[in-house]
């Protein structure tokens, strides 16, 4: 499984927004359902908080895909 690097220019991105931006979830609503169903791991641990703040180096993954946050200079 290839990890998609998602570059942001803010301090953090919410987990649901990361899933949508990376294409792991088709919509924000789809991301919400995935998170609530326990389908998403953050740094290897199941996370059910859709507003979880994802910071530089944090990784979100499902069975089929993963995305890592990379903060770029503002």
N, C-alpha and C positions, 0 to 999 in steps of 0.2 A: 504494500500500500504506500503510495507516494503522499508525502505531507506537503500541502499547499502553504506557502509563506504569504501571510496577509500583512501588508505594510500599512501602518497607520501613522498619523502625525499628531496624535493626541496621547495623553497619558495612558488611557485604557479604552477598551471597546467592550460593550456588553456581550455576553455569551450568545444570546439570540441573534444579535446583529452580526456577530462573527460567522455564525452558521449560515446566515442568509448571504452575506458578502462573499463567502468562500464557495457558495454553490452547494454546500452540503445539504442545506434545506432550500426548498424552492421558494418559500415565502416566510414571512415572520410568523404567521400562524402555524405553518408546518414546523418551524424551529421550536415554537412553544410546546407543541404536542410531543415532539421528540424528546425534549428536555423533561417534561412532566412524566413521560413514560419510562424514564431512566435509561434511555438509549444513548446518552452522551456522557463521555468521560472527560474530565478536565484533569490534566496531568496524571492520568492513570486511575483516577477515582470517579465513580459515578457522581454526577452533579445534577440536582433537580432545581437549582436556582437560575431562572432564565436571565435575571439581572446581574449575574456574577460578573464582576469586573475582571476582564482578561487583560493582563499586562504583558510587557515584553518578555518573550520566552515561554509564555503559557501555551499549552497545546490542548485543543479540543479534538476528540475523536469519536467516531462511531464504528460499527463493524466494517463499513465500506470506505471510509474516507477520514482524513484528518487535516487540521489546519493549525498553524502556529503563528502567533502574533509577533510582529517585528516592528518596533517603534523606530521611525526614521526621524532625522533632524527636522525641526519645524522651520 
